Amino acid sequence: MSTFSIFLVLITIVCFLLIVVIMVQNPKGGGLSSTISGTQMLGGVQKTTDFLDKSTWTLATILIVLILLSSLSFPGISGGTDSKIIERSETPAATAPAVPVQQAPAPATPAAK
């Protein structure tokens, strides 16, 4: 398994977790906080909101770092001469057959007396 494939799997997992954490949040108070009915539970509603907020930012940061690292391990970028554009520009252009250059007629020299 290549390095790029490993990064791709990790990015997919982090994206899925980020989607779940964002879907659990609800800024109008109807998300996970509405199912917790008071501060009798461990941590209370405020701690749950803080945890979800911190986990969202953490997962977003991890996602950005994984994307940047995966771009470094992307196959094909490291090769300097593997580019099709460079290959096209290095091939000589088709040259037209050379047309003989016509010389201008020599100026007439005055006859010597």
Secondary structure, DSSP 8 states (H G I E B T S, - for coil): --HHHHHHHHHHHHHHHHHHHHHH--TTTTSHHHHS-STTSSSHHHHHHHHHHHHHHHHHHHHHHHHHHHHHT-TTTS-SS--HHHHHHHS----------------------
